[in-house]
Amino acid sequence: MTTTNRHPKIRADHLRRQAVVYIRQSSLQQVRGNRESTARQYALTEQAKSMGWSAKSVQTIDEDQGRSGSGSEHRQGFKKLLAEIGAGQVGIVFALEASRLARSSVDWHRLVEICVVTQTLLADESSVYDPRDPNDRLLLGVKGTLSEAELFTLRCRLHDGRWNKARRGELARSLPVGYLRTESGDVILDPDRQVQARLHYLFRLFAQHKVARRVLVQLIQAKLKIPAKIWGGPRHGEVKWKEPEFSDIIRILHNPVYAGAYVYGQKKYDSFDRSPTNGKAKVHPRPLEEWPVCLKEVYPAYITWAQFLVPHQGSKLGLLIL
């Protein structure tokens, strides 16, 4: 039996409405690995009951598991929460901490403003906050700011750490077909001699013709398939043989790994040019001479660096598409 321990800020009109427990972890990896945090968040339902809400009046919103709190565009659970608060159906919102609800000042302050209008309380493990109270409002503002600053700090650390590893050539990258990574982390040529032979043949054809479409035509005329890696699914990383397409030829010819080079930063994100469908920043390729990290003779090579440069010479694709 749950013992009622009503907080002085909780009034009868709050108890007549729902108590909502909002649960979120930033990534699926955290959901799987950080189970203690998940358990603590679900345990907030018991806290709601101890403060006077009946079991049927406590609602759990956990649709945003595995989604970042940096924005609300793809958080359906957060949108649902705002809608229910705005409709006056929620008396209190429980969250483990402010960062669970939002990592963005815009989303956090919008939530607080709606709670002010509907006289909805906010609560965490340690206390209950009334957004209409000046002192609580100030404290909630600080919590929201700290939550956003924490995310920014974490991002900066991860960003700097990733670039430091990349500059040393130690940041693991996906390898194209023709390469394998051993258990020790070393990169070797695919031991399948047929895979190696077909890739060597493709590069010899391009060295002969200097034109990607002619390479494609010759492969098709000879009824030769090319190897390709499977990405995702139960056969992830396995090699399949497929009919050659022009995009396959271009992708192979433009991959510096085949010249033995470790490259990082070939593309850049444009935060001012975003996709209208998902809001993500669009990716634009950098010119070869502007690649931030380009370490040669790191991997076993199929071609020389000079051979790799041939498709990049001239205007854009130049010889490659004529």
N, C-alpha and C positions, 0 to 999 in steps of 0.2 A: 504493500500500500504506500502511495506517495504522500509525503508530508508536505502540506502547503506552507510556503515561506514567502508570503507576498512582500514585494518591495514597495516602499512608500510612494514611488512614482507611478505604480500601477493602480489604475482606478477601475471602477466597475465597468465603465464604457470600453476600456481596453479589453477586459475579460469577455465582454459580449462579442468581440470580434475574434478573428483567428490569430494564432501565434504561428509565424512562419520561420522555419529553420532553413537557412540557405547554406548549401554545401557545395564547395568547389575545390578542385585541385588543378594546378596549371597545366599538367600534361598527363598523358596516360601512363608514362613511366612513374610519375609521382603517385598516381592512383594505385599502381601495382606495388610499388616499393615502399611508400610512406603510409603504411596502413594505420599507424598510430594516430596520425593527423586525421585520417578519415573517421576512425573510431571516435575520436574526441568531438568531431563535428556532429556525428549522428547522436552522440550522447547529450547534445544540447536539447533534444526533445524531452529528456527527463528533467532538465533544468526548467523548461517551460511548464511542465506539469507541476513541478514543485512550487512554482510561482502562482499557481491558481488556475491554469488552463486544463480543461479536460482532455483526455487522449484524442477524442474525435475532433477537438478544436485545434489540434497541432498539425500543421501541414509541413511536409518536407519537400523542398525543391532541390533536386540534385541532377537536373538535366545538363548542368554545365561542367560535369566532371571531365577533366582532360582538356579544358579550355582556358586560355589565358585571360586574366582580368584586366589586361592593358586596354581593352575596348569592350564595347557591348554589342557590336554589329552581329557577331556570331554566337552570342550568349542568349539562347532562347529562354533559359531559366531566369536570367536577370530581367529580361523584358517582361516575362510573366509576373515577376515580383513587383515591378514598377506599376504594371497595369492593375494588379490587385490592391496595392497600396492606394493608388489614385482613385480606385472605386470605393475606398473607405471600408474594405473588407478585412484589413489587417490591423491588429492592435499593437503588435510588437514583432520585430524582426530579430532573430538570433543568428549570429555568425561568430565563428571562432575569433575573428579579428577583422579589422577594417579591410585588410588586403584580400580577404575572401570575397568581400562584396565588390570591391573595385580597386584597381591599381591606377585609375585615371581620375584626376581631380574633377574633370567634367562630369563623369558618371557618378562620382561620390557626392558632389555638391547637388547634382540633380536629385539623387536619392534623398538627401537630407532635406532639400526644399520641399519635395512632395510630402515627406514625413511631417514637416512643419504644418502644411496646409491641412492634412488629414489627422493631425494629432496622433501620429504613430510613433512608438518608442523604438529605440535600437538597443540591442543588448549583446554582450559578449560573455566570456566565461567569468569575468571579474565584476561587471557592473551593468547597470541599466542607465540609458541616456535619453533625456528628453530634448529633442532638437529645438524646442521652443524656449528652453531655459538658456540664458546667456552663457553661463559657465559651461554647461554641457555642449552648447553650440561651438564654443571656442575649442573645447577639448576634441570634439568630433572633427573640426577643421584641421587641427594639428595631426590627428590620427590619419586623416585622408592624405595630407601633405607628406607625412612620413612614409605612408604606404607607397605613394607614387615615387618618392625619392629613393626608396629601397629598391624598387624595380629598376630604376634608372642606373643605380650603382651596380646592381647585379649584372645588368646588360653590359655596362662598360667593362666590368671585370672579365666577363665571358668573351666579349669582343676582343679585348687586348690579349687575353690568354690564347685565343684562337689564332690571332695574327702572329703572335710570338712563336707558336708551334709551327705555323705555316712557313715563317721565314727560315726556320731550321729544317724545313722539309719533313717534319715529324707529324703533321696533322694528316690523319688518314683520309684519303680520298677514294671515291668509287673508281674502280679500275675497269677499263674497257675490255671487250672480248680479246683474248690472246694473252691475258695476264691473270695470275693468281697471287693471293697473299697467303703466305704460310702461317702456321700457328705462332711462330716467333715474330711475325710482323714483316718479314722480308717479302719483297715482290719478285716473282719469277715469271718466266715465260710459261704459258700454258703447256703442260707436258704432252698434250694431244698434238702429235705431229701433223695431223690433217688440218687442224686449226692454224698452226704456224705456217704451213705450206700455202694455204689459201690466202692468208694475209700478205705473205711475201709476194705471191703472184699478183695480188691486187696492186701493191706498191710498184712492182716492176712494170705493170701495164701503164700506170700513170707516168712513170719515168719515161716510158716510150712515147705515149700519146700527148702528155701534158694537158689532157682534157678529160674531165670527170665523166662527161656523157659518153665519150668513146669507150672509157673503161666499162661503163655500165652496159653498153651495147655489146661489147665483146664477151662479157660474162654471160649475158642473156643468150647470145648466139651459140656459145659453147655449152649452154644449159648447166652452168655452174652455180651452185648456191654459195652463200657466204655465212659465216658463223655470226651469231648474235647472242648476247646475254639476256637471260630472262630476269626482269626486275619485278620484285614483289611476288607474293603467293608462295605456295609450298615448294615450288622449284626455283626459288630466288637464287640467282648466281649461276645456275646451270646454263650450258651452251645449247642453243638450238640452231638448226640449219634452215635458212629461209631464202626465198627468191630475192635477189638483190633489187634494191630501189635506189633512186638517185640520192635521197636523203641519207641512206646508209653509207654510200660512198663519200659524200661530203663530210659526214660525221667522223669517219675514220681518217680521212685526209687532213682534217683540221684538229685532230687530237694530238697534242704535243707529247703525250705519254709514249706514243709509238716511236718518237725520236729520243726517248730516254729522259725526258725533261719532267721535273716536278713543277707544276704551275698552280698558282692560287691568285684569285682576283681577276680572272678573265672577264668577268661581268660585273656591272655595278647596278645598284638599285636607285631608281629615280623616285624620291618621295613625292615629287610634284606631278608625277605621271602615274596615276593609279588605275587599276582595272575597274570598270564600272560594275562588274559582276560580284567580285569579292572584296574590293577595296584595297587589295594588296599593291605595293609599289611594283611597277613594271621593271623588267630587267633588260639592260642594254649591254651589248658586248663592247669591251675596250679594244682599241687598236693594239696589235701585238707589242709594239714598242712601249706601250703604257702599262703592260702587265706588272703589277707590284712585286710579285714573286715569280721568278723563273730560274730554277736551278737545273743546270744541264748535267747529263751523265749520272743521273740518280737511279734510273731504272735500266734494265736490259733493253736494248733498242732493236726495232725492226728496220729503221732507216736512220740516216744521219740527220743532224740538225739542218744542214744545208738543203737536204732533200725536203725536209718539212717546210722550209721557207718558200719553196717554189709556188705552192697554191696561194700564198699570201702576197706574192710580188705583183706589181701592176696595180690597176684600179680595182679595188674591192676584190671580187673573185677572179677577175682578169682571165688568165689562161684556163681557169677551172671550169668555166661555164660556156666557153665559146663552142 
